Amino acid sequence: MPAVLGLEGSANKVGAGIVRDGRILSNRRETFVTPPGSGFAPGPTGRHHRRVLLDLISGALSDAGLGPRDLDAIAFTRGPGMGAPLAVVAVVARALAQLWELPLVGVNHCVGHIEMGRLLGEARDPVVLYVSGGNTQVLCFSRCRYRILGETLDLALGNCLDRYALQRPQPWLQHRAPGSQAVTPKLLESGEATAEDLCFSLQETAFAMVAEVAERALALAGAQELLLVGGVACNQRLQEMLRTMCSARGARLCPIDERYCVDNGAMIAQAGWEMLRVGQVTALSDSGVTQRYRTDEVEVTWRD
């Protein structure tokens, strides 16, 4: 039963996790926190990851009760994501693989989310709704690939919510804010609508759109399971809308473990474990990162 160390660091979260034969043995994570009202830039984020990653790896090994000699591979996020954070994680992965004489496994970040969701959601062949800060996609598995049935062309849903929240004095409300009418800045300035109205209106409209696309994908694929993954999967209102939609059409929203929705090293370890068992390893000379690594570029040979 191979044990795989997974390293994730595509955005503001950096993590190290260990998986063995479908069991999560450890999962350490740190978040680069910026001052309220500001986002995170690649350079400072990469420097944060560089400061904390080795301690995270040491902690993950300690939590799992393993040493380097007990590992069978090191998996790392190749992309997509922010350049500087990705590069930091890749350098550490390459260094440890050579130091410990272990194979490297370069993992697509999006596939990591999907494989962790399939493991914990006990999903056999679901339609996948992947909603995060950097990606919004509807996918299904066909002929050794995760096929993208639909995606945002400009701004991912999580990034949309984040950008809007940075411009509002009030925090995002997870569930229901007062009022449901569409509002405009003019209504806000006049006092006819509140910031809560505007937050609710944008969130409700965006979630309704992805729920409709997910329902169409279920019908197209003839699927009975919907798997929700990515950081925005933690949103309770989105879960409620999708659960209602699935119930209405006799489908099932797969269980969501919110501890593993947000970027983490264990999801990279799980995808790396799947790849390792079918011999998909990454040569050192081919272990560079790419910010635009599409989900459907990965040959998924570990699934029938």
C-alpha atoms as a printed R data frame, in Angstrom:
    type eleno elety resid chain resno       x      y       z
1   ATOM     1    CA   MET     A     1   0.000  0.000   0.000
2   ATOM     2    CA   PRO     A     2   1.963  3.010  -1.228
3   ATOM     3    CA   ALA     A     3   2.059  6.183   0.854
4   ATOM     4    CA   VAL     A     4   2.183  9.501  -1.007
5   ATOM     5    CA   LEU     A     5   3.114 12.941   0.306
6   ATOM     6    CA   GLY     A     6   1.132 15.660  -1.453
7   ATOM     7    CA   LEU     A     7   2.164 19.320  -1.623
8   ATOM     8    CA   GLU     A     8  -0.314 22.027  -2.611
9   ATOM     9    CA   GLY     A     9   0.350 25.735  -3.034
10  ATOM    10    CA   SER     A    10  -1.427 27.132  -6.086
11  ATOM    11    CA   ALA     A    11  -2.884 30.201  -4.365
12  ATOM    12    CA   ASN     A    12  -2.951 31.676  -0.855
13  ATOM    13    CA   LYS     A    13  -3.094 28.303   0.908
14  ATOM    14    CA   VAL     A    14  -0.147 25.936   1.187
15  ATOM    15    CA   GLY     A    15  -0.431 22.409   2.487
16  ATOM    16    CA   ALA     A    16   1.184 19.037   2.994
17  ATOM    17    CA   GLY     A    17  -0.810 15.836   3.372
18  ATOM    18    CA   ILE     A    18  -0.194 12.110   3.275
19  ATOM    19    CA   VAL     A    19  -2.541  9.483   1.857
20  ATOM    20    CA   ARG     A    20  -2.188  5.701   1.885
21  ATOM    21    CA   ASP     A    21  -4.665  3.450   0.103
22  ATOM    22    CA   GLY     A    22  -7.619  5.833   0.414
23  ATOM    23    CA   ARG     A    23  -6.837  6.783   4.012
24  ATOM    24    CA   ILE     A    24  -5.881 10.350   4.883
25  ATOM    25    CA   LEU     A    25  -3.053 10.011   7.387
26  ATOM    26    CA   SER     A    26  -2.323 13.728   7.798
27  ATOM    27    CA   ASN     A    27  -3.243 17.119   6.371
28  ATOM    28    CA   ARG     A    28  -1.432 20.292   7.455
29  ATOM    29    CA   ARG     A    29  -2.257 23.706   5.967
30  ATOM    30    CA   GLU     A    30  -1.364 27.387   6.359
31  ATOM    31    CA   THR     A    31  -3.095 30.393   4.805
32  ATOM    32    CA   PHE     A    32  -1.421 33.598   3.700
33  ATOM    33    CA   VAL     A    33  -3.617 36.239   5.328
34  ATOM    34    CA   THR     A    34  -3.557 39.795   4.012
35  ATOM    35    CA   PRO     A    35  -4.961 42.950   5.653
36  ATOM    36    CA   PRO     A    36  -8.750 43.398   5.419
37  ATOM    37    CA   GLY     A    37  -9.806 44.890   2.108
38  ATOM    38    CA   SER     A    38  -6.788 43.669   0.143
39  ATOM    39    CA   GLY     A    39  -6.087 40.633  -1.988
40  ATOM    40    CA   PHE     A    40  -2.963 38.481  -2.231
41  ATOM    41    CA   ALA     A    41  -0.239 39.016  -4.844
42  ATOM    42    CA   PRO     A    42   1.977 36.250  -6.269
43  ATOM    43    CA   GLY     A    43   5.293 37.476  -4.838
44  ATOM    44    CA   PRO     A    44   4.325 37.844  -1.164
45  ATOM    45    CA   THR     A    45   2.263 34.664  -1.382
46  ATOM    46    CA   GLY     A    46   5.212 32.692  -2.709
47  ATOM    47    CA   ARG     A    47   7.475 34.046   0.037
48  ATOM    48    CA   HIS     A    48   4.909 33.017   2.654
49  ATOM    49    CA   HIS     A    49   4.820 29.477   1.265
50  ATOM    50    CA   ARG     A    50   8.604 29.305   1.252
51  ATOM    51    CA   ARG     A    51   8.707 30.223   4.946
52  ATOM    52    CA   VAL     A    52   6.203 27.636   6.159
53  ATOM    53    CA   LEU     A    53   6.281 24.672   3.772
54  ATOM    54    CA   LEU     A    54   9.134 22.681   5.321
55  ATOM    55    CA   ASP     A    55   7.523 22.900   8.764
56  ATOM    56    CA   LEU     A    56   4.233 21.740   7.263
57  ATOM    57    CA   ILE     A    57   5.936 18.726   5.699
58  ATOM    58    CA   SER     A    58   7.642 17.868   8.975
59  ATOM    59    CA   GLY     A    59   4.320 18.159  10.795
60  ATOM    60    CA   ALA     A    60   2.502 16.025   8.229
61  ATOM    61    CA   LEU     A    61   5.083 13.251   8.575
62  ATOM    62    CA   SER     A    62   4.852 13.448  12.358
63  ATOM    63    CA   ASP     A    63   1.024 13.319  12.306
64  ATOM    64    CA   ALA     A    64   1.142 10.250  10.058
65  ATOM    65    CA   GLY     A    65   3.808  8.568  12.149
66  ATOM    66    CA   LEU     A    66   6.001  8.152   9.063
67  ATOM    67    CA   GLY     A    67   9.504  9.044   7.988
68  ATOM    68    CA   PRO     A    68  10.874  9.756   4.500
69  ATOM    69    CA   ARG     A    69  11.767  6.081   4.048
70  ATOM    70    CA   ASP     A    70   8.101  5.144   4.504
71  ATOM    71    CA   LEU     A    71   7.012  7.242   1.522
72  ATOM    72    CA   ASP     A    72   6.630  5.890  -1.997
73  ATOM    73    CA   ALA     A    73   6.276  9.160  -3.943
74  ATOM    74    CA   ILE     A    74   5.980 12.924  -3.684
75  ATOM    75    CA   ALA     A    75   3.054 14.541  -5.480
76  ATOM    76    CA   PHE     A    76   2.893 18.278  -6.116
77  ATOM    77    CA   THR     A    77   0.597 20.744  -7.823
78  ATOM    78    CA   ARG     A    78   1.833 21.584 -11.339
79  ATOM    79    CA   GLY     A    79  -1.010 23.989 -12.047
80  ATOM    80    CA   PRO     A    80  -3.215 25.808 -12.664
81  ATOM    81    CA   GLY     A    81  -2.572 28.605 -10.213
82  ATOM    82    CA   MET     A    82  -0.357 31.569  -9.401
83  ATOM    83    CA   GLY     A    83   3.164 31.347 -10.768
84  ATOM    84    CA   ALA     A    84   5.292 32.195  -7.728
85  ATOM    85    CA   PRO     A    85   3.451 29.947  -5.223
86  ATOM    86    CA   LEU     A    86   3.430 27.055  -7.698
87  ATOM    87    CA   ALA     A    87   7.163 27.447  -8.308
88  ATOM    88    CA   VAL     A    88   7.961 27.351  -4.584
89  ATOM    89    CA   VAL     A    89   6.089 24.080  -4.088
90  ATOM    90    CA   ALA     A    90   7.620 22.518  -7.207
91  ATOM    91    CA   VAL     A    91  11.164 23.389  -6.117
92  ATOM    92    CA   VAL     A    92  10.622 21.813  -2.696
93  ATOM    93    CA   ALA     A    93   9.034 18.704  -4.254
94  ATOM    94    CA   ARG     A    94  11.920 18.258  -6.692
95  ATOM    95    CA   ALA     A    95  14.515 18.739  -3.959
96  ATOM    96    CA   LEU     A    96  12.917 16.208  -1.613
97  ATOM    97    CA   ALA     A    97  12.360 13.679  -4.385
98  ATOM    98    CA   GLN     A    98  16.063 13.743  -5.203
99  ATOM    99    CA   LEU     A    99  17.156 13.828  -1.561
100 ATOM   100    CA   TRP     A   100  14.899 10.923  -0.568
101 ATOM   101    CA   GLU     A   101  15.211  9.096  -3.928
102 ATOM   102    CA   LEU     A   102  11.467  9.050  -4.567
103 ATOM   103    CA   PRO     A   103   9.463  9.412  -7.791
104 ATOM   104    CA   LEU     A   104   7.709 12.697  -8.531
105 ATOM   105    CA   VAL     A   105   4.053 12.919  -9.523
106 ATOM   106    CA   GLY     A   106   2.869 16.213 -11.017
107 ATOM   107    CA   VAL     A   107  -0.834 16.696 -10.286
108 ATOM   108    CA   ASN     A   108  -3.423 18.936 -11.894
109 ATOM   109    CA   HIS     A   109  -4.930 21.053  -9.102
110 ATOM   110    CA   CYS     A   110  -8.488 20.632 -10.406
111 ATOM   111    CA   VAL     A   111  -8.131 16.862 -10.710
112 ATOM   112    CA   GLY     A   112  -6.906 16.850  -7.103
113 ATOM   113    CA   HIS     A   113 -10.196 18.419  -5.995
114 ATOM   114    CA   ILE     A   114 -12.184 15.890  -8.030
115 ATOM   115    CA   GLU     A   115 -10.341 12.822  -6.781
116 ATOM   116    CA   MET     A   116 -10.638 13.891  -3.153
117 ATOM   117    CA   GLY     A   117 -14.338 14.558  -3.693
118 ATOM   118    CA   ARG     A   118 -14.818 11.122  -5.292
119 ATOM   119    CA   LEU     A   119 -13.065  9.478  -2.354
120 ATOM   120    CA   LEU     A   120 -14.964 11.221   0.439
121 ATOM   121    CA   GLY     A   121 -18.299 11.604  -1.361
122 ATOM   122    CA   GLU     A   122 -18.359  7.927  -2.306
123 ATOM   123    CA   ALA     A   123 -19.261  8.945  -5.829
124 ATOM   124    CA   ARG     A   124 -19.027  6.291  -8.532
125 ATOM   125    CA   ASP     A   125 -19.573  8.263 -11.750
126 ATOM   126    CA   PRO     A   126 -20.935 11.725 -10.932
127 ATOM   127    CA   VAL     A   127 -21.289 14.965 -12.796
128 ATOM   128    CA   VAL     A   128 -18.812 17.298 -11.103
129 ATOM   129    CA   LEU     A   129 -19.492 20.928 -10.262
130 ATOM   130    CA   TYR     A   130 -16.118 22.442  -9.425
131 ATOM   131    CA   VAL     A   131 -16.470 25.928  -7.953
132 ATOM   132    CA   SER     A   132 -13.478 27.733  -6.483
133 ATOM   133    CA   GLY     A   133 -11.682 31.051  -6.421
134 ATOM   134    CA   GLY     A   134  -9.843 30.402  -9.662
135 ATOM   135    CA   ASN     A   135 -12.010 27.871 -11.508
136 ATOM   136    CA   THR     A   136 -15.677 27.222 -12.218
137 ATOM   137    CA   GLN     A   137 -16.354 24.129 -14.327
138 ATOM   138    CA   VAL     A   138 -19.005 21.484 -14.908
139 ATOM   139    CA   LEU     A   139 -17.413 18.154 -15.825
140 ATOM   140    CA   CYS     A   140 -18.074 14.494 -16.419
141 ATOM   141    CA   PHE     A   141 -15.752 11.563 -17.028
142 ATOM   142    CA   SER     A   142 -15.605 10.052 -20.508
143 ATOM   143    CA   ARG     A   143 -12.910  8.191 -22.454
144 ATOM   144    CA   CYS     A   144 -10.039  8.710 -19.998
145 ATOM   145    CA   ARG     A   145 -10.605 12.440 -19.505
146 ATOM   146    CA   TYR     A   146 -12.623 14.771 -17.324
147 ATOM   147    CA   ARG     A   147 -14.604 16.488 -20.066
148 ATOM   148    CA   ILE     A   148 -15.550 20.114 -19.474
149 ATOM   149    CA   LEU     A   149 -19.228 20.592 -20.289
150 ATOM   150    CA   GLY     A   150 -19.274 24.240 -19.231
151 ATOM   151    CA   GLU     A   151 -17.062 26.826 -17.561
152 ATOM   152    CA   THR     A   152 -16.810 30.526 -16.833
153 ATOM   153    CA   LEU     A   153 -14.928 32.341 -19.562
154 ATOM   154    CA   ASP     A   154 -13.780 35.389 -17.621
155 ATOM   155    CA   LEU     A   155 -14.028 35.264 -13.841
156 ATOM   156    CA   ALA     A   156 -14.423 32.205 -11.619
157 ATOM   157    CA   LEU     A   157 -17.331 32.312  -9.192
158 ATOM   158    CA   GLY     A   158 -15.208 32.381  -6.037
159 ATOM   159    CA   ASN     A   159 -13.087 35.217  -7.421
160 ATOM   160    CA   CYS     A   160 -16.262 37.091  -8.331
161 ATOM   161    CA   LEU     A   161 -17.545 36.860  -4.759
162 ATOM   162    CA   ASP     A   162 -14.144 37.786  -3.330
163 ATOM   163    CA   ARG     A   163 -13.689 40.821  -5.551
164 ATOM   164    CA   TYR     A   164 -17.125 42.100  -4.738
165 ATOM   165    CA   ALA     A   165 -16.648 41.503  -1.013
166 ATOM   166    CA   LEU     A   166 -13.462 43.600  -1.061
167 ATOM   167    CA   GLN     A   167 -15.539 46.559  -2.233
168 ATOM   168    CA   ARG     A   168 -18.217 46.204   0.467
169 ATOM   169    CA   PRO     A   169 -17.892 47.161   4.123
170 ATOM   170    CA   GLN     A   170 -20.093 44.234   5.180
171 ATOM   171    CA   PRO     A   171 -18.924 40.593   5.026
172 ATOM   172    CA   TRP     A   172 -20.528 38.071   2.729
173 ATOM   173    CA   LEU     A   173 -23.580 36.414   4.217
174 ATOM   174    CA   GLN     A   174 -23.593 32.626   3.860
175 ATOM   175    CA   HIS     A   175 -27.317 32.120   3.749
176 ATOM   176    CA   ARG     A   176 -30.033 34.718   3.309
177 ATOM   177    CA   ALA     A   177 -29.775 38.459   3.565
178 ATOM   178    CA   PRO     A   178 -32.932 40.606   3.757
179 ATOM   179    CA   GLY     A   179 -34.614 41.153   0.428
180 ATOM   180    CA   SER     A   180 -34.254 39.344  -2.870
181 ATOM   181    CA   GLN     A   181 -34.833 41.948  -5.569
182 ATOM   182    CA   ALA     A   182 -32.150 42.835  -8.104
183 ATOM   183    CA   VAL     A   183 -30.512 46.037  -7.004
184 ATOM   184    CA   THR     A   184 -28.136 48.555  -8.526
185 ATOM   185    CA   PRO     A   185 -25.600 50.986  -7.126
186 ATOM   186    CA   LYS     A   186 -28.202 53.698  -7.658
187 ATOM   187    CA   LEU     A   187 -30.648 51.923  -5.339
188 ATOM   188    CA   LEU     A   188 -27.846 51.475  -2.816
189 ATOM   189    CA   GLU     A   189 -26.940 55.151  -2.882
190 ATOM   190    CA   SER     A   190 -30.563 56.207  -2.546
191 ATOM   191    CA   GLY     A   191 -31.129 53.967   0.446
192 ATOM   192    CA   GLU     A   192 -33.805 51.906  -1.281
193 ATOM   193    CA   ALA     A   193 -31.574 48.809  -0.932
194 ATOM   194    CA   THR     A   194 -28.871 47.810   1.496
195 ATOM   195    CA   ALA     A   195 -25.454 46.265   0.986
196 ATOM   196    CA   GLU     A   196 -26.964 43.019   2.264
197 ATOM   197    CA   ASP     A   197 -29.552 43.180  -0.541
198 ATOM   198    CA   LEU     A   198 -26.809 43.589  -3.093
199 ATOM   199    CA   CYS     A   199 -24.740 40.748  -1.651
200 ATOM   200    CA   PHE     A   200 -27.740 38.455  -1.615
201 ATOM   201    CA   SER     A   201 -28.779 39.402  -5.143
202 ATOM   202    CA   LEU     A   202 -25.378 38.653  -6.661
203 ATOM   203    CA   GLN     A   203 -24.868 35.425  -4.742
204 ATOM   204    CA   GLU     A   204 -28.389 34.129  -5.420
205 ATOM   205    CA   THR     A   205 -28.175 34.885  -9.138
206 ATOM   206    CA   ALA     A   206 -24.722 33.336  -9.561
207 ATOM   207    CA   PHE     A   207 -25.638 30.193  -7.651
208 ATOM   208    CA   ALA     A   208 -28.894 29.813  -9.586
209 ATOM   209    CA   MET     A   209 -26.931 29.960 -12.828
210 ATOM   210    CA   VAL     A   210 -24.499 27.202 -11.866
211 ATOM   211    CA   ALA     A   211 -27.353 25.093 -10.449
212 ATOM   212    CA   GLU     A   212 -29.182 25.328 -13.788
213 ATOM   213    CA   VAL     A   213 -26.067 24.363 -15.755
214 ATOM   214    CA   ALA     A   214 -25.421 21.459 -13.366
215 ATOM   215    CA   GLU     A   215 -28.981 20.216 -13.854
216 ATOM   216    CA   ARG     A   216 -28.573 20.313 -17.628
217 ATOM   217    CA   ALA     A   217 -25.324 18.382 -17.300
218 ATOM   218    CA   LEU     A   218 -27.047 15.703 -15.202
219 ATOM   219    CA   ALA     A   219 -29.681 15.336 -17.903
220 ATOM   220    CA   LEU     A   220 -27.098 15.248 -20.705
221 ATOM   221    CA   ALA     A   221 -24.912 12.663 -18.982
222 ATOM   222    CA   GLY     A   222 -27.801 10.595 -17.653
223 ATOM   223    CA   ALA     A   223 -26.133 10.797 -14.238
224 ATOM   224    CA   GLN     A   224 -27.763 10.318 -10.860
225 ATOM   225    CA   GLU     A   225 -25.018 11.872  -8.735
226 ATOM   226    CA   LEU     A   226 -23.710 15.427  -8.478
227 ATOM   227    CA   LEU     A   227 -20.338 15.976  -6.836
228 ATOM   228    CA   LEU     A   228 -19.649 19.493  -5.543
229 ATOM   229    CA   VAL     A   229 -15.965 20.334  -5.029
230 ATOM   230    CA   GLY     A   230 -13.738 23.394  -4.583
231 ATOM   231    CA   GLY     A   231 -13.560 26.094  -1.943
232 ATOM   232    CA   VAL     A   232 -16.982 27.578  -2.734
233 ATOM   233    CA   ALA     A   233 -18.487 24.138  -2.015
234 ATOM   234    CA   CYS     A   234 -18.365 25.210   1.661
235 ATOM   235    CA   ASN     A   235 -21.123 27.749   1.000
236 ATOM   236    CA   GLN     A   236 -24.291 26.505   2.688
237 ATOM   237    CA   ARG     A   237 -26.643 28.368   0.369
238 ATOM   238    CA   LEU     A   238 -25.073 26.772  -2.699
239 ATOM   239    CA   GLN     A   239 -25.373 23.356  -1.068
240 ATOM   240    CA   GLU     A   240 -29.043 24.032  -0.299
241 ATOM   241    CA   MET     A   241 -29.866 25.076  -3.873
242 ATOM   242    CA   LEU     A   242 -28.108 22.068  -5.390
243 ATOM   243    CA   ARG     A   243 -29.694 19.661  -2.922
244 ATOM   244    CA   THR     A   244 -33.142 21.021  -3.813
245 ATOM   245    CA   MET     A   245 -32.399 20.696  -7.539
246 ATOM   246    CA   CYS     A   246 -31.111 17.138  -7.169
247 ATOM   247    CA   SER     A   247 -34.081 16.090  -5.079
248 ATOM   248    CA   ALA     A   248 -36.502 17.463  -7.667
249 ATOM   249    CA   ARG     A   249 -34.978 15.334 -10.421
250 ATOM   250    CA   GLY     A   250 -34.363 12.172  -8.380
251 ATOM   251    CA   ALA     A   251 -30.610 12.632  -8.217
252 ATOM   252    CA   ARG     A   252 -28.241 12.737  -5.240
253 ATOM   253    CA   LEU     A   253 -25.931 15.491  -4.092
254 ATOM   254    CA   CYS     A   254 -22.899 13.556  -2.856
255 ATOM   255    CA   PRO     A   255 -21.823 14.192   0.754
256 ATOM   256    CA   ILE     A   256 -19.508 17.166   1.166
257 ATOM   257    CA   ASP     A   257 -16.669 17.159   3.681
258 ATOM   258    CA   GLU     A   258 -15.918 20.849   4.064
259 ATOM   259    CA   ARG     A   259 -12.520 20.155   5.676
260 ATOM   260    CA   TYR     A   260 -11.225 19.058   2.278
261 ATOM   261    CA   CYS     A   261 -13.056 21.475  -0.028
262 ATOM   262    CA   VAL     A   262 -10.543 24.263   0.508
263 ATOM   263    CA   ASP     A   263  -7.123 23.725  -1.147
264 ATOM   264    CA   ASN     A   264  -5.094 21.142   0.788
265 ATOM   265    CA   GLY     A   265  -2.158 18.790   0.436
266 ATOM   266    CA   ALA     A   266  -4.192 15.619   1.021
267 ATOM   267    CA   MET     A   267  -6.139 16.108  -2.202
268 ATOM   268    CA   ILE     A   268  -2.877 16.283  -4.147
269 ATOM   269    CA   ALA     A   269  -1.661 13.175  -2.322
270 ATOM   270    CA   GLN     A   270  -4.872 11.313  -3.223
271 ATOM   271    CA   ALA     A   271  -4.654 12.195  -6.918
272 ATOM   272    CA   GLY     A   272  -0.931 11.375  -6.821
273 ATOM   273    CA   TRP     A   273  -1.703  8.002  -5.238
274 ATOM   274    CA   GLU     A   274  -4.138  7.192  -8.042
275 ATOM   275    CA   MET     A   275  -1.580  8.215 -10.665
276 ATOM   276    CA   LEU     A   276   1.260  6.327  -9.012
277 ATOM   277    CA   ARG     A   277  -0.607  3.018  -8.907
278 ATOM   278    CA   VAL     A   278  -1.003  3.078 -12.722
279 ATOM   279    CA   GLY     A   279   2.567  4.186 -13.334
280 ATOM   280    CA   GLN     A   280   1.911  7.852 -14.116
281 ATOM   281    CA   VAL     A   281   5.044  9.526 -12.745
282 ATOM   282    CA   THR     A   282   6.748 12.756 -13.750
283 ATOM   283    CA   ALA     A   283  10.317 12.913 -14.982
284 ATOM   284    CA   LEU     A   284  12.480 15.498 -13.267
285 ATOM   285    CA   SER     A   285  13.109 17.134 -16.638
286 ATOM   286    CA   ASP     A   286   9.352 17.500 -17.158
287 ATOM   287    CA   SER     A   287   8.438 18.763 -13.692
288 ATOM   288    CA   GLY     A   288   7.919 22.432 -14.487
289 ATOM   289    CA   VAL     A   289   4.737 24.250 -13.497
290 ATOM   290    CA   THR     A   290   2.134 25.901 -15.683
291 ATOM   291    CA   GLN     A   291  -0.438 28.499 -14.668
292 ATOM   292    CA   ARG     A   292  -2.824 27.307 -17.360
293 ATOM   293    CA   TYR     A   293  -3.063 23.552 -16.918
294 ATOM   294    CA   ARG     A   294  -6.555 22.597 -18.038
295 ATOM   295    CA   THR     A   295  -8.490 19.817 -16.376
296 ATOM   296    CA   ASP     A   296  -9.197 18.051 -19.662
297 ATOM   297    CA   GLU     A   297  -5.496 17.867 -20.544
298 ATOM   298    CA   VAL     A   298  -4.965 15.088 -17.992
299 ATOM   299    CA   GLU     A   299  -5.172 11.482 -19.172
300 ATOM   300    CA   VAL     A   300  -7.136  9.770 -16.410
301 ATOM   301    CA   THR     A   301  -5.862  6.216 -16.829
302 ATOM   302    CA   TRP     A   302  -6.709  5.143 -13.272
303 ATOM   303    CA   ARG     A   303 -10.469  5.110 -13.998
304 ATOM   304    CA   ASP     A   304 -12.367  2.651 -16.162
